[in-house]
Amino acid sequence: MNQTQILRQQLNNLPLFSPEVEIEALVANYLAGKEQIAQIVELQAETKRQIQRIISDTGIDRWETRSGSVLVPASGIVVSYDAHGLDGVRLQSKTVNRYILPFRSERVVSGGIRIVGY
């Protein structure tokens, strides 16, 4: 049984005590899972660095193996604009507002739950 399965079993077999005791156990379980994720992410990062080294050494940017493939995608461009700055300009000019407003959208992002260990 791996560590994830152990944590899942602990979660599923959580005894029904007071909410305080349950929260304590759940926070501990969450933080243990978070630590596992951090270790796996570091393992993935190191693996990726070694793959990049091989690609750099060989000049081959596409690999097909029995377990999966590696591909270096073409470079792209990321564009961003300062929404607060554009909103300021938009509010100063009805003409600018008329051109920018159709391309402006907003979405609400939930705050979620924040769990922090000590």
Secondary structure, DSSP 8 states (H G I E B T S, - for coil): --HHHHHHHHHHT-----HHHHHHHHHHHHHHHHHHHHHHHHHHHHHHHHHHHHHHHH---EEE-SS-EEE-----------HHHHHHHHHH-HHHHHHHGGG---------------
